[in-house]
Amino acid sequence: MAALIRLSSRPSALSAAASRVAARCFASASASQATPTSSSAPLFAFSASSGSAGRKDAEHRNVQWVFLGCPGVGKGTYASRLSVLLGVPHIATGDLVREELSSSGPLSLQLKEIVNQGKLVSDEIIISLLSKRLEAGEAKGESGFILDGFPRTTKQAEILEGVMDIDLVVNLKLREDVLLEKCLGRRICSQCGKNFNVASINVKGENGKPGISMDPLPPPPHCMTKLITRADDTEEVVKERLRIYYEKSQPVEDFYRRQGKLLEFDLPGGIPESWPKLLEALNLDDYEEKQSATA
């Protein structure tokens, strides 16, 4: 297995305000039965030969969070928003794979063969790409992160836990019927590559489930005629993807639940409804207001 890169153990330049935010987030998770451990770690600090990790207190670095959730639930959207708010990088393993595929790097040919055959990318390759990304970030002075798309299996979670302390794991959840409609409405601009959604979702509440409304995310006029649908965004493929995700994600959720690090969040609707409630669940609602006031 490719070794994870040993990163600097020097204290980060994390501001006192962000430190207090992290502490408040941990306290909030505790109140929701999602209490992170009191110890913490730098970024990755693992060597395949030593199997050991350097550790440092959470007050001397930024947050180290993981976002879980079904394909299409919006992990990237909310993780990227939080990364801006907290001043930490948003690292999506799917993006790392796509970047490597488009490069002439040593893994590109191997990845292309795997993707073309419809196989899953191995733990070794994902960890190698993650190591490369964290090494580059450390060189630029990054501290902390929000991981999106990793870990996907208990094996990956165990590897991650063995080298560092994840502070909080946010599990985004959405009703399957809404999720299916949302996935089928996804569109990509063939020119600029940006993602949009043409679905106008208005599902009535029933059997104790609340109703959910989500407005479409339309493209600007210059992208309107260039929209395409992903080849794998068909009802059959999406349902199978969700089935596989549920099958593999449950053990990962249980892994973090046993550690008291899992914070489950049911999305009540689109971004306008969900974003303030997510900030409230993370005890960050007044922090965003303070950030806006000082901007």
JOBEL-V879907 format. One line per field, one symbol per residue. ss: DSSP state (H for helix, E for strand, L for the rest). phi: phi as a letter, one per 40 degrees, with the letter a starting at -180 (. if undefined). A space follows every 10 residues. Layout:
ss=???
phi=???
This chain:
ss=LLLLLLLLLL LLLLLHHHHH HHHHHHHHHH HLLLLLLLLL ELLLLLLLLL LLLLELLHHH LLLEEEEEEL LLLLHHHHHH HHHHHHLLEE EEHHHHHHHH HLLLLLLHHH HHHHHHLLLL LLHHHHHHHH HHHHHHHHHL LLLLEEEELL LLLHHHHHHH HHHLLLLEEE EEELLHHHHH HHHHLEEEEL LLLLEEELLL EEELLELLEL LEEELLELLL HHHHLLEELL LLLLHHHHHH HHHHHHHHHH HHHHHHHHLL LEEEEELLLL HHHHHHHHHH HLLLHHHHHH HHHHL
phi=.cccccbdbc cccdcccccc cdcccccccc cbfbccccca acccabbccc gbbcbacccb accbbbbbic dgchdccccc ccccccgbcc bbcccccccc ccbbcccccc cccccccgcc ccdccdcccc cccccccccc gcbgabcbga cbbccccccc ccbabccabc bcbadccccc ccccccbbcc ccgccbaccb cacccafgcc cbbbccbccc dcbdcbcbbd cccbdccccc cccccdcccd ccccdccccg bcbcbcccic ddccdccccc ccgbcccccc ccccc
